[in-house]
Amino acid sequence: MMKSLLIALLLSPALFAGSAAFLPDGKRVACQGDSGVLLLDLSKGTESDLKFPGNFQVEHVGLAATADSLLLAGGQRVMSWIPAADAWQELWSAPAELTVDDVACDPKSGRVLVTTSKENGDPAWWILDPKQPQKVGKVFNRRAAYATHPVFDPAGNLYFTCHGDLWKGSIDAGDSEELPFVLSGTRIWPLAAQETSESNSAGVSAHAILPLDKHLLVELTRTGGSGWGNVIRVPNADAYEKQLPLKWEELEDCASGSNMALSRDGKQAVIYIRSAKRWYEVDVNLGSLAPLPNSAPVEGK
């Protein structure tokens, strides 16, 4: 019972709803706010609220983008919003026992990955095709239970976390109708600091991931809560295969989570650090951060 409660706490959308996505025009970024979704105009630094349709009222959503739409995953549904037409469409309605937690889109294949959980925290991954949303296939996951925070790079590589560590892989085709998709992946960076005691957790885990060509920016923050952590940078490589030292560069303090967004072509990236209340532009070649000129300053400065 205690294990199920802990897993449910670690996977609660309220704890990891650090989600952002570039809109198809590349000029605006959709970001999960305290309640609802904000649209940031990158050139002006101004924000506006995204108004949901009346039949889709949720506080926290996962965000991703296709070539022409913004995907929003929350409650029991995956919704699509086409900014150019201001049109909404329901892509998928999950079974009653499931809560939709997150969404990611593979720019190469066009497939949409949806993560769900049950009340006891048990997760499941699903693949749907926006062109045929009625055909939803479950992803078989053999040895990476509780995989979360999925994100694709422009080449279609899948990155995700599992028990606080960083993994890389792909969604492969299965060999039967009963097994349509298979999660294939390996742990490439052991980032989690784990401990056990009678007090609150003092460990840290990988959360949001920004996959660049040469670097990976990762939110490495307190496991199951807030209070401390950093946005870190590591090489985009398998640390085991390359026998890399277990060390990383701390770029910015990140005590309360972050929102990371990478454009579909990989040429733009931004990060919102909640504790700093500031947006940062990412140099996609160097993996460095610089505050956006129009972003709100750090409180007290």
Residue pairs with C-beta under 8 A, 6 or more apart in sequence:
4 120
4 121
5 121
6 224
7 120
7 121
7 122
7 146
8 117
8 119
8 120
8 121
9 15
9 121
9 224
10 121
10 146
10 223
10 224
11 101
11 117
11 121
11 123
11 146
11 148
13 60
13 62
13 74
13 99
13 101
13 102
14 60
15 224
15 225
16 102
16 148
16 149
16 207
16 208
16 257
17 32
17 60
17 61
17 62
18 32
18 207
18 208
18 219
18 257
18 258
18 259
18 260
18 274
19 31
19 32
19 61
19 62
19 63
19 102
19 259
20 29
20 30
20 31
20 32
20 63
20 259
20 260
20 261
20 270
20 272
21 29
21 30
21 63
21 64
21 65
21 70
21 71
21 261
22 28
22 29
22 30
22 65
22 261
22 262
22 263
22 264
22 268
23 29
23 30
23 39
23 65
23 70
23 83
24 65
24 66
24 67
24 68
24 69
24 70
24 83
24 84
25 83
26 263
26 268
27 41
27 42
27 43
28 39
28 40
28 41
28 42
28 83
29 39
29 40
29 42
29 261
29 270
30 37
30 38
30 39
30 40
30 50
30 63
30 65
30 70
30 261
31 37
31 38
31 39
31 40
31 63
31 259
31 261
31 272
32 38
32 60
32 61
32 63
32 259
33 49
35 59
35 60
36 49
36 50
36 52
36 59
37 49
37 50
37 52
37 61
37 63
37 72
38 47
38 48
38 49
38 50
39 47
39 48
39 49
39 50
40 46
40 47
40 270
40 279
41 47
41 48
42 270
42 292
44 294
45 279
45 292
45 293
45 294
45 295
46 294
50 81
52 58
52 72
52 79
53 79
53 88
56 72
56 74
56 75
56 77
56 79
56 88
56 90
58 74
58 75
59 74
60 74
61 72
61 73
61 74
62 72
62 73
62 74
62 100
62 101
62 102
62 103
62 104
62 115
63 70
63 71
63 72
63 73
63 103
64 70
64 71
64 73
64 103
64 104
64 105
64 112
65 71
65 105
65 264
66 80
66 105
66 110
66 112
66 130
67 107
67 110
67 264
68 82
68 84
69 80
69 81
69 82
69 83
69 130
70 80
70 81
70 82
70 83
71 78
71 79
71 80
71 91
71 103
71 105
71 112
72 78
72 79
72 80
72 81
72 103
73 79
73 100
73 101
73 102
73 103
73 114
73 115
74 100
75 99
75 100
76 93
76 94
76 96
76 98
76 99
76 100
77 90
77 91
77 92
77 93
77 94
77 100
78 90
78 91
78 92
78 94
78 100
78 103
78 112
78 114
78 128
79 88
79 89
79 90
79 91
80 88
80 89
80 90
80 91
80 130
81 87
81 88
82 88
82 89
91 112
91 128
91 130
91 133
92 100
92 114
92 126
92 128
92 133
92 136
94 100
94 114
94 116
97 118
97 119
98 116
98 117
98 118
98 124
99 116
99 117
99 118
99 119
100 114
100 115
100 116
101 115
101 116
101 117
101 123
101 148
102 114
102 115
102 148
102 149
102 150
103 112
103 113
103 114
103 115
104 112
104 113
104 150
104 151
104 152
104 158
105 111
105 112
105 113
105 152
106 112
106 113
106 152
106 156
106 158
106 171
107 152
107 154
107 156
107 264
107 265
108 152
108 154
108 155
108 156
109 156
110 129
110 130
110 131
111 127
111 128
111 129
111 171
112 127
112 128
112 129
112 130
113 125
113 126
113 127
113 139
113 150
113 152
113 158
113 171
114 125
114 126
114 127
114 128
115 123
115 124
115 125
115 126
115 148
115 150
116 123
116 124
116 125
116 126
117 123
117 124
118 124
121 146
123 145
123 146
123 147
123 148
124 138
124 139
125 138
125 139
125 141
125 147
125 150
125 183
126 136
126 137
126 138
126 139
127 136
127 137
127 139
127 171
127 180
127 181
128 135
128 136
128 137
129 135
137 174
137 180
137 181
138 180
138 181
139 171
139 181
139 182
139 183
140 174
140 179
140 181
140 182
140 183
141 147
141 183
142 182
142 183
144 160
144 162
144 167
144 183
144 185
145 162
146 162
146 163
147 160
147 161
147 162
147 167
147 183
147 185
148 160
148 161
148 162
149 160
149 161
149 206
149 207
149 208
149 209
150 158
150 159
150 160
151 158
151 159
151 160
151 209
151 210
151 211
151 262
152 158
152 159
152 211
153 159
153 211
153 212
153 262
153 266
154 262
154 264
154 265
154 266
156 170
157 168
157 169
157 170
157 211
158 168
158 169
158 170
158 171
158 185
159 166
159 167
159 168
159 209
159 211
159 216
160 167
160 169
160 185
160 209
161 167
161 205
161 206
161 207
161 209
162 187
163 192
163 205
164 191
164 192
164 193
164 194
164 203
164 204
164 205
164 206
164 223
165 187
165 189
165 190
165 191
165 192
165 205
165 206
166 187
166 188
166 189
166 191
166 206
166 209
166 216
166 218
166 234
167 185
167 186
167 187
167 188
168 185
168 186
168 188
168 238
169 183
169 184
169 185
169 186
170 184
170 185
171 181
171 182
171 183
171 184
172 181
172 182
172 183
172 184
173 180
173 181
173 182
174 180
174 181
174 182
186 238
186 240
187 240
188 237
188 238
188 239
188 240
188 241
189 206
189 216
189 218
189 234
189 239
190 239
190 246
191 204
191 205
191 206
191 218
191 220
191 232
191 234
191 248
192 203
192 204
192 205
192 206
192 223
193 203
193 204
193 205
194 203
194 223
195 201
195 202
195 203
200 225
201 222
201 223
201 224
201 225
202 222
203 222
203 223
204 220
204 221
204 222
204 223
204 228
204 229
205 220
205 221
205 222
205 223
205 224
206 218
206 219
206 220
207 218
207 219
207 220
207 221
207 257
207 258
208 218
208 219
208 257
208 258
208 259
208 260
209 216
209 217
209 218
209 219
209 260
210 216
210 217
210 218
210 260
210 262
210 269
210 271
210 282
211 236
211 262
212 236
212 262
212 266
212 269
212 282
212 284
212 285
212 287
213 236
213 266
213 284
213 285
214 235
214 236
214 285
214 287
215 233
215 234
215 235
215 236
215 286
215 287
216 233
216 234
216 235
216 236
216 287
217 231
217 232
217 233
217 251
217 260
217 271
217 282
217 287
218 231
218 232
218 233
218 234
218 248
219 229
219 231
219 254
219 257
219 258
219 260
220 229
220 230
220 231
220 232
220 248
220 254
221 228
221 229
221 230
221 254
221 255
221 257
222 228
222 229
226 255
226 256
226 257
227 255
228 255
229 253
229 254
229 255
230 250
230 251
230 252
230 253
230 254
231 250
231 251
231 252
231 254
231 258
231 271
231 273
231 289
232 248
232 249
232 250
232 251
233 248
233 249
233 251
233 287
234 248
234 249
235 242
235 244
237 244
239 246
251 288
251 289
252 273
252 276
252 280
252 289
253 273
253 275
253 276
254 273
254 274
254 275
254 276
255 274
255 275
256 274
256 275
257 274
258 271
258 272
258 273
258 274
259 271
259 272
259 274
260 269
260 270
260 271
260 272
261 269
261 270
261 271
262 268
262 269
263 269
266 284
267 284
268 284
269 281
269 282
269 284
270 279
270 280
270 281
270 282
270 292
271 279
271 280
271 282
271 289
272 278
272 279
272 280
273 280
276 298
277 296
277 298
277 299
278 291
278 292
278 295
278 296
278 297
278 298
279 291
279 292
279 295
280 289
280 290
280 291
280 292
280 295
281 289
281 290
281 291
281 292
282 288
282 289
283 289
283 290
